[in-house]
Amino acid sequence: MPLELVAVIPAFFFALSGILTRRGMEGSNPQTGSLLVVEVNFLFFTASLVTVNFSGLGFSWYWGAFLAAGAVSPALSLLLMFRSIDKIGVAPTSSLCNVNAFFGAIWAFFILGERPAPVIWLGIAVVVAGVYFLSGGGIGRVRPRDMLLPLSSAACFGLAHTLRKLGFGGHEPLLFEAFLQGLAAAVAAPLLFRMGGAARPFALPPRSAGFFVLAGLSQAAAQMTLLYALRGGMVAVVSPVVSTAPLFTLFLTPILLRGRERITLRLALSVVLIVAGVVLVTSNR
């Protein structure tokens, strides 16, 4: 089995974290949820440092790559996504943000020198098309200039993958690398939300707090398994596999949100496209 297929694990945990965050927002708001999830993620990796052997660890400039990755995503990518939702709505934002797999491959092409085979580019296109349809498809009458915010969010998400891959040159323990990006996100997120004018009154009833804590732990699991997949695989392959998170959201929603999702031709086509795309990007061996 290709190592990149491990990326389905962070896709699952990203989806789970998103759904748990939504449950928490029933008595709160997106900004409170996102900030608490980021902070819980950071605290988890801080506590995990007790298991790291620091005896052979010395300062490395590669640490900067993980610090930059944490600041770029989730901190900056979330800010841009929320501002896009405020400006053009949830559906167009979701559809446009899901092109992050392309950005991941493009950043890796120019920064890391990755040269994916044509079949991988085809697979990325198929995955993006599947996720696009799964997200509802269509962007309505969104003006081209209004697409800048969601596309910038997608670009930040893709850039973070490349920065993490770049940071592996330092050969540090995975837990320590996860701590570095968690630290940057925990510091940058509140500053960016306030500077970007996206601050909202802090609302944290006990029930919401519980869901946000679980979402933060799911986020930590996603980040850890993502780092593992990126360390051994190409960004151009890992990125589209991680982008299948909406597929897991589809199946988890009826269970955790107690909703009902009717299987339509659009949903069936989306699933087929996503699975076919993953097969293509992971089969070029």
N, C-alpha and C positions, 0 to 999 in steps of 0.2 A: 504494500500500500504506500503511495507517495506520501512523504512527510507532510506536504502541504495540506493534505486532507485533514490533518489535525486542526486546521483552521475552522472546521465546522464546529468545534467545541467553543471557541470564543464567540462564534456567530450565535450559538444557542444562548450563551450567558449574556451577550449584549441584548438579545431579544428579551430574555427573562428580566434583566435589569430595567429595561424600558417599560415593561408591563408592570413591574412592582412599583416603579416610580409613578406610573399613571394611577395605580391604586392609592398611593400616598397623596397624590394631588387632589383626591376627592375632597379633602378637608384643608388643602394647602394651595400652593401655586408652583408653576414650573421652576422659577428661580430658586425658591427655597429647596425644592427637591433636588435640583441639579447640584447646588452648592453642598448640600448634606451628603449626597452620593459621592461627590469628589472627595470630601473630607473623610468619610468612612473608608473609602478606598485607600487614602493616604495613611490613616491610622492602622489599617490592617497590615500594610507593608512595613510600617514603622515597627509594629510589634513583631513581625516576622524576622526582623534583623537579628534577633537573638539566636537564630539558627544559622547565621552566616559566619563563615570562618574569615576573619579580617586579617589573619596573620600575614598573608602575602599580598594584601591589597594596598596599592599606593596610588597617589593622585594621578589621574589621567585626563587628558583633554577630551577624550571620548565621552566623559561624563556630560559634557555640554550638549551632546547630541540627544541624550535622554531627557535632560532638563528642557531643551527646546521642544522635544516631542510632546512632553506633558503640557507645556504652555500653549502649543499650537492646537493640540487635541487631547483632552476634551475642552480645555478652557476657551480658546478662541473660536473653535468650531461651533461650540454650543451658543456662544454669544451671537455669532452671525446667524445661526439657525433660528434663534428666538426672535431676532430683529426681522428676519425674513418672514416668519409666521405672523408677526404683528403687521407687516407691510402688505403681503400678498396672500396670506392664509396658509392653512396646514397642508392641504392637498398639493398645491403647486410646489411648496417648499419641499415636501417629502419626495415628490417625483424628481425634482432637480438635484436634491442632495444625494440621491442614490446613484449618481454617476461617479462617485468617489473611486470606484474600481479603476476607471480610466485614468483619473488623476494619479492614483498610486502607481500605475504602470508608466505613466509619462514622467513623473518625478524620478522614478528608478532608472528610466532610460537615460535621462540627462545627468543625474547626480551619481548614480552607482554604475552606470555603464551596462545595465542589463539589456540584453537583446533577445526579447521573447520571440519564439518562432511564430509564423503567421497563424498557426492553429490556436495559439494562446490568445492572440489579439481577437481572433474570431470568437473564442470562448468568452472573453471579457465582454464583447459586444452582446453575446447571447444572454449572459448573466444580467447585464445592465438592462436589456430589453425586458427580461422576465421580471426583475424587481420593479421596473417602471410600471408595467401593467399591474403587478401585484399591489402597488401603491395607489392605484386608481387610474393612472394614465392621464394624459392631458394636462396642460398648464393654463387652460382657459385663455383669457385675453391679457395675459401678463406681458407687459412691455419689456423689450429686450434689456433695457437698463435696470429693470427691477429683478432680472435674473442674476444680477451680479452678487447679491447677498447669498442665496442658496448655493450658487456655484462656488463662491469663495469658501463657504463652509465645507463643501465637498473637497475642494482643493486642500484645505487644511487637514482634513481627515486623511487624505492620501499622502500628503507630505509627512505626516507623523509616522506613517509606516516606513518611509524611506529614511527618516532621521533615526528611527530605532535600528534599522538594519545597518546604518552607518556607524552607530554606537557600538555594535558588536565587535568592532575592531579592537576594543579595549579588553575583551575577554574577561569581563567581570562576572561575578555570580548573578544569575537571572533575578534573584530576589532583590539584590542591591540595585540592579538596573531598573526594576519595577518601582523600587522606593524612590529613586531619583526622579522619574517622570511623575510619580504620584505627588512628590514634594512640590515640583514646579506647578502642577495643576492646582494643588491646594492653595498655593500662594497667588497664582495668577488669576484664577477664576473669580474670586470676589472683587479684585481690582478691576478686571476687565468689565464685569457686569456693571460696576458703578461708573466707570469711565464711559461705557457705551450707552449710558442712560437706560439700561435695562433693569435697574433695581426695582424691586417690589417690596411691600411690607413683609417682614419675616413672619410666616405663619406655620407653627409646628405643633398641632395637637398630638397627643400620645399615639393615637392610631396611625396617623401619617408618619410619625417618627419611626415606628416599627417597620413599615413598608420601605421607608427610605434607607434604613440600616441594612435590610435584606438586599435592597437594590445595590447598595454600595459594596456589599460582599460579593454579589454576582458580578459587579463591575471588576472587582479585584480578580476574580476567577477568570474573567474574560481577558484581562490585561496579561495575566501570567501565562495563560495558554497561547495567547497571541504572540508574546515574545518567544515562546518555545517554537512556534511554527515559523516565525520570521527568521530565527537564528539558523534554521536548517533549510529554508526554502526561499525561492525568489519572491520579491515583492509583487511582481506582475502576476504571480500565481496565487499567493496567499490573499492578496487584497480582494479579488473577486469572490473567493470562497467565503471570506468574512462578510462580504456584502450580501450573503444569503440570509442574514439575520431576519429580514421581513418574512421569510418563509417560515421560520420558527415562530415568529410572532403570530402568524395566521393560525397555527395549530395550538399555541398556548393561550390565545385570547379566550376561546370558549371555556377553558378550564379555570383560568385565573381571574378573568373579568366577568365571568358568568354571562357571557354574551352568546349569540348564535350567529354563526357565519355560514350562509348558504353557499354551497358549491355551485359556482356559475361557470360558464364557458371561459370567461376571462380568467378566473382563478385557476382553472384546470390548465389553461394555456400557459399561465405564469409559472406554475409548478414545473411543467414539462420543459419550458425554456431554461429555468434556473438549473434544473438537474442536468440538462443537456450541456449547458455552459460549463458547469463544474466538471463534468466528465471530460470536456474538451481541454480545459486549462490544466487538468491534472494528469492527462494521458500522454503528453508529449515526452516520452522517455525513450 
